[in-house]
Amino acid sequence: MIQTLVVGGVIGLIWVGIGVAMIALPAWWQDRMRRTLADPLGRLLVAQGMILGGLLLFLGTSALRGAWLWTVLGALAAVKGLLLLGISAALRDRWMEWWGRCPSWLHRLAGILLLALGTLLAVDTLQGTL
């Protein structure tokens, strides 16, 4: 049970932090991600973090009440990380250009969703382990 608490707590905290950054400073977050994904080492680290976090979420939350949701989100995160590693530079650049043209309210909406998911994960983790 302590493993579930650690996995759920760390991933929930990361999601809440990213969600707050996306809500409060969408332009800063957008610029930061653009610069990180343009750098090969940054892209590798972000993709590996997504894959690791997705696998931990996929495997580490099976004891929770909302295990089906966390399993699906973990699988999606791992697939997203793998796609980020495997796509061509041209496709990645087009995707980043499209993402840069999105209005800030859309980034804030994604931040609200991520903040809500992080909070739900933390609550589900606490209820499942205590």
RORODREN-599416 format. One record per residue: x, y, z of N, C-alpha, C in turn; residue number from 1. Coordinates in steps of 0.2 Angstrom, whole numbers, m for minus. Layout:
<nodes>
((X Y Z) (X Y Z) (X Y Z) NUM)
...
</nodes>
This chain:
<nodes>
((4 m6 0) (0 0 0) (4 6 0) 1)
((10 6 3) (14 12 3) (17 14 m4) 2)
((18 9 m8) (20 10 m15) (14 14 m19) 3)
((8 12 m18) (2 15 m21) (2 23 m19) 4)
((3 24 m12) (3 30 m9) (9 35 m13) 5)
((15 32 m13) (20 36 m16) (19 37 m24) 6)
((17 32 m27) (16 33 m35) (10 38 m36) 7)
((4 37 m32) (m1 41 m33) (0 48 m31) 8)
((4 49 m25) (6 56 m23) (10 59 m27) 9)
((15 56 m30) (20 60 m34) (17 62 m40) 10)
((14 57 m44) (11 59 m50) (5 64 m49) 11)
((1 63 m44) (m4 68 m43) (m1 75 m41) 12)
((5 76 m38) (8 82 m36) (11 85 m43) 13)
((14 81 m47) (16 83 m53) (11 86 m58) 14)
((5 82 m58) (0 85 m62) (m3 91 m60) 15)
((m4 92 m53) (m7 98 m50) (m2 104 m52) 16)
((5 103 m51) (9 108 m52) (9 110 m60) 17)
((9 105 m64) (9 107 m71) (2 111 m73) 18)
((m3 108 m70) (m10 111 m71) (m10 119 m69) 19)
((m7 120 m63) (m7 127 m60) (m3 131 m65) 20)
((3 129 m67) (7 132 m72) (3 134 m78) 21)
((m1 129 m81) (m4 130 m87) (m10 135 m86) 22)
((m13 135 m80) (m18 140 m79) (m16 147 m78) 23)
((m11 148 m74) (m8 154 m72) (m4 157 m77) 24)
((0 154 m80) (5 156 m85) (5 152 m92) 25)
((0 153 m95) (m1 148 m101) (5 150 m107) 26)
((6 156 m107) (11 158 m112) (18 156 m110) 27)
((20 157 m104) (26 154 m101) (27 147 m102) 28)
((21 143 m100) (21 136 m101) (22 134 m108) 29)
((19 137 m113) (19 135 m120) (26 137 m122) 30)
((30 142 m120) (36 144 m123) (41 139 m120) 31)
((40 137 m113) (45 132 m110) (44 125 m113) 32)
((38 123 m115) (38 116 m118) (41 117 m125) 33)
((40 122 m129) (42 123 m135) (50 122 m135) 34)
((53 126 m131) (60 126 m130) (63 119 m128) 35)
((59 116 m123) (61 109 m121) (61 104 m126) 36)
((55 104 m130) (54 99 m135) (59 100 m141) 37)
((61 106 m142) (66 108 m148) (73 105 m146) 38)
((75 104 m140) (81 101 m138) (81 94 m138) 39)
((85 90 m141) (85 83 m141) (85 80 m135) 40)
((90 82 m130) (90 79 m124) (84 81 m119) 41)
((81 87 m120) (75 89 m116) (69 84 m119) 42)
((69 83 m125) (63 79 m128) (64 72 m126) 43)
((70 69 m125) (71 63 m123) (69 62 m116) 44)
((71 67 m111) (70 66 m104) (62 67 m103) 45)
((59 72 m107) (52 72 m106) (48 66 m108) 46)
((50 63 m114) (47 57 m116) (48 51 m112) 47)
((54 51 m109) (55 45 m104) (51 46 m98) 48)
((51 52 m96) (47 54 m90) (39 52 m91) 49)
((37 53 m97) (30 52 m98) (29 44 m98) 50)
((34 41 m101) (33 33 m102) (34 30 m95) 51)
((39 32 m91) (39 30 m84) (33 32 m80) 52)
((31 38 m80) (25 40 m76) (19 36 m78) 53)
((18 35 m85) (12 31 m87) (13 24 m85) 54)
((19 21 m85) (19 14 m83) (18 13 m76) 55)
((21 18 m72) (20 18 m64) (12 18 m63) 56)
((9 23 m66) (2 24 m65) (m2 18 m67) 57)
((0 15 m73) (m3 9 m76) (m3 3 m71) 58)
((3 2 m68) (4 m4 m64) (3 m2 m56) 59)
((4 4 m54) (4 5 m47) (m3 7 m44) 60)
((m8 8 m48) (m14 11 m45) (m20 5 m46) 61)
((m18 m1 m46) (m23 m6 m47) (m27 m7 m41) 62)
((m25 m5 m35) (m28 m6 m29) (m33 0 m27) 63)
((m33 5 m32) (m38 10 m30) (m45 9 m33) 64)
((m49 13 m31) (m56 13 m33) (m57 15 m40) 65)
((m53 20 m42) (m54 22 m49) (m48 19 m54) 66)
((m47 13 m52) (m41 9 m56) (m42 9 m63) 67)
((m48 9 m66) (m49 9 m73) (m47 15 m76) 68)
((m48 21 m73) (m47 28 m75) (m39 29 m75) 69)
((m36 27 m70) (m29 28 m69) (m25 23 m74) 70)
((m28 17 m75) (m25 12 m80) (m25 15 m87) 71)
((m31 18 m89) (m31 21 m96) (m27 27 m96) 72)
((m27 31 m92) (m22 37 m92) (m15 35 m92) 73)
((m13 30 m88) (m6 28 m88) (m4 25 m95) 74)
((m9 21 m98) (m7 19 m105) (m7 24 m110) 75)
((m11 29 m110) (m11 35 m114) (m5 39 m113) 76)
((m2 40 m107) (4 43 m106) (10 40 m109) 77)
((10 33 m108) (16 29 m110) (16 29 m118) 78)
((10 29 m121) (9 29 m129) (11 36 m131) 79)
((9 41 m128) (11 48 m130) (19 49 m129) 80)
((22 46 m124) (29 47 m123) (33 43 m129) 81)
((30 37 m131) (33 33 m136) (32 37 m143) 82)
((26 40 m144) (25 44 m150) (30 50 m150) 83)
((31 53 m145) (35 59 m145) (43 57 m147) 84)
((45 51 m145) (51 48 m146) (52 46 m154) 85)
((46 44 m157) (46 41 m163) (44 45 m169) 86)
((41 51 m168) (39 55 m173) (45 58 m177) 87)
((43 60 m183) (49 63 m187) (49 71 m184) 88)
((55 74 m186) (56 81 m184) (51 85 m187) 89)
((49 84 m194) (44 88 m197) (37 88 m194) 90)
((35 82 m192) (29 81 m189) (29 84 m182) 91)
((34 83 m179) (34 87 m172) (34 94 m173) 92)
((38 97 m178) (37 104 m179) (31 107 m180) 93)
((27 103 m185) (20 105 m187) (16 105 m180) 94)
((16 99 m176) (12 99 m170) (14 104 m166) 95)
((20 106 m165) (22 112 m160) (19 118 m163) 96)
((19 119 m170) (17 125 m173) (9 126 m171) 97)
((6 120 m172) (m2 120 m171) (m3 122 m164) 98)
((1 119 m159) (0 120 m152) (1 127 m150) 99)
((6 130 m154) (7 137 m152) (2 142 m155) 100)
((m2 140 m160) (m7 144 m162) (m14 143 m158) 101)
((m14 138 m154) (m20 137 m150) (m21 143 m145) 102)
((m27 146 m144) (m28 151 m139) (m26 150 m132) 103)
((m25 155 m128) (m23 153 m121) (m28 150 m117) 104)
((m35 152 m119) (m40 149 m115) (m40 141 m116) 105)
((m38 139 m121) (m38 131 m122) (m32 128 m118) 106)
((m27 132 m117) (m21 129 m113) (m24 130 m106) 107)
((m27 135 m104) (m30 135 m97) (m35 130 m96) 108)
((m39 128 m101) (m44 123 m100) (m40 116 m99) 109)
((m35 115 m103) (m31 109 m102) (m28 109 m95) 110)
((m26 115 m92) (m23 115 m86) (m28 113 m80) 111)
((m34 116 m81) (m40 114 m77) (m41 107 m76) 112)
((m41 104 m82) (m42 96 m83) (m37 93 m79) 113)
((m30 95 m80) (m25 91 m77) (m25 93 m70) 114)
((m27 99 m67) (m27 100 m60) (m33 96 m57) 115)
((m38 95 m60) (m44 91 m58) (m42 83 m58) 116)
((m38 81 m63) (m36 74 m63) (m31 73 m57) 117)
((m26 77 m56) (m21 77 m51) (m24 77 m44) 118)
((m29 81 m43) (m33 81 m37) (m37 75 m36) 119)
((m40 72 m41) (m44 66 m40) (m39 60 m39) 120)
((m33 60 m42) (m29 55 m41) (m26 55 m33) 121)
((m25 61 m31) (m23 62 m24) (m28 59 m19) 122)
((m34 61 m20) (m40 59 m16) (m41 52 m16) 123)
((m41 49 m22) (m42 42 m23) (m36 38 m20) 124)
((m30 40 m20) (m24 37 m17) (m25 37 m9) 125)
((m27 43 m7) (m28 44 1) (m33 39 3) 126)
((m39 39 m1) (m44 35 2) (m43 27 1) 127)
((m39 26 m4) (m37 19 m5) (m32 16 0) 128)
((m28 20 2) (m22 18 6) (m23 19 14) 129)
((m28 23 16) (m29 25 23) (m35 21 26) 130)
</nodes>
